[in-house]
Amino acid sequence: MKNLKFNPFTYFNPHLDPPKQATPDQVADYYFFMVAIDYRTSTTKGHFEGKLNGKFFHGADLMYALGTQKWKENPEYFTAQKMQNISDEEVKKWLSVIEGGKKVVIYNPEERAELLRDSGTKVKQMGYNSSLELVQQSEGYLIRDNKKGLLQILKNLKAYSDPISKKSFLWIKFLSGRGLLHIQDPENLNVPVDNHLMRIALRIGIINIQDEEIERCLREEEPFKLSEDLELRDLVRDAFKKILQYKNIGFGELDDLLWVLGRSHCIHSSNPLCQNYKHDPNCQLMVDLKVNCHEKCPLTLCCRGFSNRKHRELLEPNIRTFFY
């Protein structure tokens, strides 16, 4: 992994990110509220996907594309003042597309509206107008003795209350990528552990599942309790932390690689695309990160699942939570 060459995201994708002319407040607030609702977008009954302005988007990409479109219509849409009063119906209308003559709506828009309202309200209650002021209060620290580190501040918001801090680290990644956050305590950094990173961690074997019942539940997609999921994700987060420490790779770059790999190759399937697959010409791994995988997963040399079907068939915990 250390020697794998790829281009990380620039955070200036015209379809997914605020444009260069956006002010620091606008950039921070856009990502702050979009990350607040960034968790699974689809259900087993249907995928959240469709075309927007003639371009096809799937899952989180469609959500961010709709967010960017909304920002272009009204840059002041993503503010605490606006979000503290946003309605369920407005979110349902905003995060939807017409595909094949049918309206496709993001999974659980009402819950996402609640998270947006809570986030906007909490920022205002703290006496701020912009989420960028949370960053300024932290002075670039993630954890501080006075409890005013950015990770600690974010715990007060429902959307960011995940004990494993998936959304917090994702927002931090975006802020860092746009030059709005210069982290003073990099030893406290980690990747945002979501379902894709969980699945990859289990398959490549950076943690070992010794409980046979847990392993069975993972393989057979039996429902997980939140406490079980948190315990497992905590182990995965610690394992990725060791990779960051010893492989000389940035947390953002590692997340970019694994997130794209999980969406394009190491997919939610008992038969992931490990080798000898037909390459999708729009594959993000190839198009965005510039990885020429030669029809073989770039992590084959360090992946137990590549040669061991038992590991290859492992899936992420089956749980529905707004944490990730």
N, C-alpha and C positions, 0 to 999 in steps of 0.2 A: 504493500500500500504506500509506503514511504517513497518508492521510486516510480509510482504511477503518475504520469503527466496528464494534466487536464486543466481546462480553463474554468475557474469558479464563476459563479454568477456575478454580473456587474451591478445589479440592482437598478438598472436603467432600461429594463425591457419596456418598450412603449405600450405593450398590451397589459402589463401587470404592475408596473411601478409608476410613481409620480414622476412627471417630467423634470428635466434639469432646472427649469425656471421656477419650480415650486420653492417656497420659502422653507426654512428649517422647521418652523412650527407646523406647516402644512404636511411636510414629509413625515415628521414624527407622529402627528395625529392620524394621518392616513393609515400608517402601519399599526399604530396603537389600537385603533378600533377594528381594523381588518383582522389582526392577529387575535383579538378578543373573541372573534367568532370563527376562528380557524380550527375546526375539528371536523370529524368525518362528515362529508357532505352528502353521501348516498346511503341507501339502505339495500338490503337484499332484494327488495321489490323493484328497485330501479336506480339507475345511475344518474347523477347530476351532471349532465353534459349536453352540449348543443353548440350551434353556431352563433357567433356574435360578430356582426359586420362582415359576414362571409367567412370567418375563420372559426374552425372547430376547437373547442376547449373542453376539457374533462376535469371533474372534481374541483380541487382547490384552484386550479388554473382558471376555471370558469368563474369562480367566486371572486378572485382577484381581478379578472378582466372586467367583471361587472362593477367592481369597486373603482377601478381606474376610469371606466366610462362615466361613472357617477361623478368622480372627482373632476373630470374634464367639463362636465355640464355645470358643476358648481363646486369650486375649490373649498368653499366654506361649509360643505356638507359634513365633513369629518371633523367636527368640533364638539367639545364637551357640551356646549350650549345647545347644539342641535340634538346630540345623541341622548341626552338625559330625558328627552320627551318623545323619542321615536316610537312609533306604534307597531304592533304586530303586523297589521295590514300593510304598512309601508315597507317593512322588511320583506314580507312575502312578495310584494309587487316588484321591489328592487332586485331581489336575488332569484330571478326566474327568467326563463327564455321560452320562446315558442319553437319547438322542434317537432317536425313531422306533423304539424297541425295541432299539436298538443302542448299545453303549458307544462313546463318542467320546473318544479320549485325545489329549492334546496331543502335538505332534510331538517325538520324541526325549526322552522323560521321563528316561531313564537319564543323558543328558548334563546335563540340568538338575539332577538329583540330585547329580551330581559337582560342579557349580558351587556348589550350596548347601553341600555338605560342605566344599569348599575355602574358601568365604567364612567359614563359621562357625569353621573350624579356624584360619584366619589371624588373625581377630579375637582369638581366645583366645591364640594364640601371641604376639601383640603385648601381651598382658597386660590386655586389655579384656574387659568383659562385654557392652558395647553398642556398636553402630556409631556412636552419638552421640559417643562418646569420640574417634573419628577426627576428627570435626568440631571438637571442643574442642582436640585436638592441633594442628590446622591454624590455630587462632585466626582463622578466617574467611578465610584466604588460600587461593587455588587453586594458586599456584606461589610457592615461596619459595627463597631462596638456600641455606637449610639442608636442602632437599629434603623438607621436611615440610608442603608445601602439600597440600591435599586431593586434587587431581588426581594429585600425585606419590605420595601414600600409597596411593591406590586401585590404582595400577599393579602393586602387589605381589600383588593378588588376581587369580586366573585370570579370573573373570567380568568384571572391570573392566580387563583388560589391553589392550583395543583401543587401538592407537596414535591413533585418531581420537576416542577417549573418548566414544562415543555413550552408553553406560550411565552413565558418570560424570556427564556433563552432565544426563542425565535425573534421576538421584538428586539432584543439586544443585538442579534445578528444583523437584522435589517438596519438598525441605527448605526452600527459599526460600519456596515457596508456603504452607507451614505455619508460617512464621516461626521456623524452627529454625536458619537459617543467614543471617547478614548478611555478604555478601561484601565483603571489604576491597580487592580488586583486580579490579573489574568489567571492566577492560580485557582480562582473560584469560577472560572468559565467552564461550560460544558455544552454538549450538543442538545438540541431540543428532541427528546426521545418521544417519537410518535409511533404509529402502527408500522410504518415502513422500517424504521430503524430497529424496532423490536423484532420484527420478522427476520431481518438480516442478522441481527446479533445471535438469535437462536440457531439459525442455520449455519452460520460460519463457525459457531461454537466458542464465542468469547466468554460464554458462561455455560455451565453444565447443569442440566436439569436432572437431579437425582431422585426426585419424588415421582414415582411412576404414575400416580394419579394426576399430578399436574401435567406431566408429559402427555398422558392420554387426552386430557382436556384440551391441550393445545392442538394436538393432531386431529381430534374429532370435533373441534370447534364447540366444545361444551361451554356454557356461560361461566364467566369468572366473577368472583366477588371483587368489589373495589379494593378491599384490603389485600387480596391476593395479587391483583394487578399492580398496586403500588409497590408491594414488596419485590415483585419481579422486575418492574421498571427501574427501581432503585438500584438493583444489582446490575442491570444493563447500563444505567447511567455511570456507575462506578467503573465498569469495564471500559466504556468508551473514554472515560477520564484517563485511564492508564494508557490507552492508545495515543491520546493527545500528548501525554507527558513523554512517551518514549519514541514516538514515530515522527516527531518534528513536523506536524501538520496542524494548521489552524482549525479552530472549532467550526468556523463558517465553511471552510473548504471541505472538511470532513462531512459536515451535514449536507452540503450541496451534492457531493458524490453519492452518499448513501441514500439520500431521499430520491434522487433521480433513478438510481439503480433499483430501488424498491418499487418504483412505479413502472419501470420499463422492462426489467429483467427478472429480478427476484420477487415476482408478483405473488399475490394472494391466490395460490394454486398449489395442488400437490405435485404439480409438474412444472416448476418454474423454468424460465429460459436460460439454461446453463450453457449450452453450446449447440452448434449446428441448427440454429434457428434462422428463419427468414427475417432479415433486418428491416424494420419499419423505417422508411426514409425520413419520417418526422421524429424519430427517437431523440429525446432530449439528451441522452448520454452522448450521442454522436453529433447532434446539431448544436446544442447549447454548450456542453462541456468539452466538445471536440475530442472525445475518446473513440479511437478506432479499435473496437473490440474484436474485429476479425471473427465475428459470430461465435464468440466465446466470452463468458463473463470475465471482467478484468480482475476479479477477486478469486479466481479458481485456485491459485497457489496457496491461499490461506483459508480456504473454505472447506470445512468438513462435509458440508452438504453436497459438494460437487461430486465426491466419490462415495458418499454414504447416504442411501435413500432415506434411512431413518431420520437423519438430520434434515434432509432436503424437504421432507413432508411436514416439518413443523410450521405452524402458523402463529401469528400474534394472538394474544388473549382476546377472546370473544367477549367484549364488553362495550356498552354504550355509555359514554360519559362526555361531558363538555370539556374535560381536561385535554383531550387530544383526539 
